Amino acid sequence: MKRDERRQAIMDLLVATRAVDLDALAERFAVSKMTIHRDLDDLEQVGLLRKIRGGATIEAGTQFESDFRIRALQDSDAKARMARAALDLVEPGMTVMVNDGSMAALLGASLVEFAPLTVITNNAAVIERLKDAPRVTLIALGGIYNAKLNGFFGMVTENALALLRADLAFISAPAVDGLRAFHTDDNAVRAKRAMMQAAGRSVLLVNHTRFGRTALHALADLSDFNVVITDAPPMSKDHAEIQQAGIALTIAKDLT
């Protein structure tokens, strides 16, 4: 097996299992552990995984979030259910902001159902999906393109948002610890905060597995969002804390 094929196979395994063992990979591909080390080092350098003791993972860490291309392949059912719950808040004629992320990309692509609509986004996947959509006024936020997040960020993005207003802002986050949402990237945090400030209502979308986790940068308190949408009840401790704080939590229903 050629090097590129082996590395693609490693990524396929990670998408399926979220973590891989170095010894098992060496045996599976009939190569040395040093060869696997080099593969993992190179994949980590381009942001596709993070190395851990004895292997690698695509699970988020305090300073790591997997590449957009990887996240787009994960948790499709959970994302679809959260997107449908979020769409219940949208009405034709609204102006809606959609942030970066694979969850938001799925949601943004479904907004065509509610045309006429104005959509403001820094998410390249949403821009691509809506650029030719009939009766959708698309405002694509400029800025510096980040391939890992598949979105646009920086001062240009934030300055544009300061001049805009929306009815709703859909915000996603990779970690919630206690009553606060976190993110690994400071530029993403600033763009998300700017969207929240520019919207009448803000909605947080977060997978239930991301509760009880933290990341490097604090994004916002859960109380800053009008609604928090997730795909399943968080662990009992987290769920109870959210309920006690009076935060509106929506558990997305199964699709029928």
C-alpha positions, -999 to +999 in steps of 0.1 A: +000+000+000+013+034-009+019+061+017-010+083+007-034+053+005-023+042+040-028+077+054-063+078+039-070+044+054-059+057+088-083+087+084-111+064+074-105+043+105-106+075+126-139+086+112-153+052+120-138+047+155-126+082+165-093+068+179-066+045+167-038+025+183-003+028+170+006-009+175-026-020+158-020+003+128+016-010+124+003-046+124-027-038+101-006-021+074+025-044+079+049-014+084+071-003+113+059+017+142+082+045+131+064+046+098+031+050+115+046+076+138+056+096+107+021+092+092+005+104+124+029+133+127+022+145+092-016+141+096-014+160+128+006+188+112-022+195+087-048+194+115-066+162+107-059+145+141-042+149+174-017+124+187-022+108+221-002+083+240+000+051+219-021+064+190-042+093+177-078+106+179-101+131+162-119+138+194-117+175+204-092+187+229-087+221+246-067+233+216-078+209+189-109+205+168-109+181+139-109+193+103-142+204+087-139+175+062-138+150+090-166+166+111-188+167+080-187+129+080-197+124+116-229+123+136-251+128+105-283+117+123-277+140+153-270+169+130-300+163+109-323+163+140-307+194+155-310+212+121-347+203+119-353+216+155-335+248+146-355+253+114-387+254+136-375+288+147-372+302+111-400+320+093-400+333+057-389+369+054-364+366+083-327+376+082-307+347+096-270+344+105-252+311+103-217+306+117-190+282+107-190+244+113-204+212+098-235+213+119-242+248+107-235+238+071-263+213+072-287+238+087-277+265+063-283+243+033-319+236+045-328+273+047-340+274+011-372+258+024-381+292+040-375+316+011-378+345+008-350+348+033-318+368+039-288+346+050-256+361+064-228+337+068-190+332+070-195+294+063-180+285+029-202+254+027-233+275+032-222+301+007-216+274-019-250+258-013-270+291-013-252+311-039-277+302-066-308+296-044-339+313-056-354+340-034-325+338-010-305+370-005-271+358+005-246+380+023-213+363+022-189+376+049-154+382+037-123+378+057-093+354+059-102+319+048-095+291+073-094+257+055-097+237+087-129+255+097-140+261+061-150+296+069-139+333+068-126+351+099-107+381+111-112+419+112-129+420+078-156+395+090-161+412+124-163+447+109-189+436+084-210+420+111-209+452+131-228+469+103-255+442+100-286+431+119-305+398+119-335+382+135-317+350+144-281+338+148-273+301+147-241+294+167-223+261+172-197+252+197-174+221+203-175+222+241-198+231+270-185+230+305-209+239+333-230+268+320-205+281+295-197+273+259-161+271+247-142+270+214-106+261+204-101+290+180-100+327+191-109+340+156-140+318+155-150+330+190-148+367+179-169+360+148-195+340+168-197+368+194-201+394+167-230+374+152-247+371+186-244+409+192-259+416+158-289+393+162-322+397+180-321+361+192-292+337+194-294+299+193-267+275+204-264+241+186-242+216+204-240+178+203-248+162+236-214+145+237-198+179+239-213+187+273-188+183+302-159+193+279-139+224+277-117+242+252-091+270+252-114+300+247-146+309+265-173+317+239-203+327+260-225+318+289-254+295+280-277+323+294-266+345+265-285+322+242-323+323+239-323+285+232-298+257+234-305+228+210-289+194+214-296+159+200-300+140+233-302+148+270-267+156+284-254+137+314-277+140+344-254+164+362-251+188+333-288+185+325-298+193+360-275+223+362-290+237+330-325+232+342-317+248+376-303+279+357-336+283+338-319+279+304-342+269+276-330+235+264-345+218+233-338+181+227-342+174+190-367+147+182-362+117+160-369+123+124-400+106+111 
